[in-house]
Amino acid sequence: MTAATMSYGHRARERMPFAWDYVTLVLCAALLLIGLIMVTSASMSIADRELGNPFFFLERQLFFGLLGVGFAWMITRVPTEVWDRYSLVLLLFGLALLLLVLIPGIGAVVNGARRWLRIGLVNFQVSELARVLVLTWVCSYCVRKRTELENTMHGLLKPVGLLCVAAVLLLLEPDFGATSVLFATGFAVLFIAGARLRYVVVMVSAAAGALAVLAVASPYRLKRLTGFLHPWEDPFNSGFQLTQSLIAIGRGAWFGVGLGSSVQKLFYLPEAHTDFVFAVLAEELGLVGVVVVLALFMSLVWRSFHIARLAAQSGMKFQSYLALAFGIWIGLQAIVNIGVNMGVLPTKGLTLPLLSYGRSSLLVTLAWLGVLLRIYHEIKVTSRAAIMRMPGGPR
């Protein structure tokens, strides 16, 4: 954008009330509400037995949901140019978090993985925030080094190298699922930003080969990755989670067994309110409920892409890539989680965005949503600035 356009945009921003994207707000509110209902339904039995309060997880999900909404509102007040200007600082902070969590005594170990930092009484999963910060730098790089990215292999190697560093740190936790989603989102943004197809194919092939070698090198990891192919061969050990999930989904049929009437959540399905909340939803609400949730996620992804296109048309390249990254990321993570629940992907510890119980995931997703809403507002400001610059336009 030219200096004149930015000047007009600044004045328009001062005069113009915040332009909320109500479509995005309604979609996210619907997913959050469904998530609250399903987390409550899936967790009541285990919360009552282990904690003496059947609404324990509902109360915490509601609290962090409201906290996340507050974060989102605050982020809508921050110009997106700030994220662009300080993208390198944010990147270094994200990598520092991934290093910090690996230090014994600082990183908390839960279920054999060192992915959490203890902040007061709460464990925060740093990979959720670190992935966003890494992708923010990638989006900024696509703008700053556009010519280099479009014309040379070297221009693609720089961000890919950064993605590899982040991937190594994530795999040390270990967090194979987060690594896969980060790589896929990063490569998608780089390709759409102009990286040549043949360079992207070479890099993707190399990354896929490296991940395959890592999987084969560890018998434990290989067993976990391939166990989903034949879960009924060991239904009481390696295939237990998946078989219980498939039973839950199968019982749902067309219209489900009724809200709150799931049997699998009663101490059969592990992590029913976190990684496998989709299976409980399918059992209680049936195919109809599943279709509604899928439609909401598809609509949110489409809306993110729509905002990205509007930003590109307004000359806001960084904002366009950032909105695009949000849409790809939330779509991929939803696909992975649902695929795991249905037995078409290996079991990974990825939550279903906005639905699963997960404090870190919920806070980060809502915060990134605040960035998306800010982008929409700035698009409207830029459009108004363009109208003001036209001869005879309003002043």
Secondary structure, DSSP 8 states (H G I E B T S, - for coil): --HHHHHHHHHHHHHS-----HHHHHHHHHHHHHHHHHHHHHHHHHHHHHHS-TTHHHHHHHHHHHHHHHHHHHHHTS-HHHHHHTHHHHHHHHHHHHHHTTSBTTEEEETTEEEEEEETTEEEEHHHHHHHHHHHHHHHHHHHTHHHHHH-HHHHHHHHHHHHHHHHHHHTTT-HHHHHHHHHHHHHHHHHTT--HHHHHHHHHHHHHHHHHHHHH-HHHHHHHHGGGSGGGSTTTTTHHHHHHHHHHHHHTTT-S-TT--STTTTTSTTTTTTTHHHHHHHHHHHHHHHHHHHHHHHHHHHHHHHHHHHHHTT-HHHHHHHHHHHHHHHHHHHHHHHHHHTSS-------TTTS--HHHHHHHHHHHHHHHHHHHHHHHHHHHHHHHSTT---
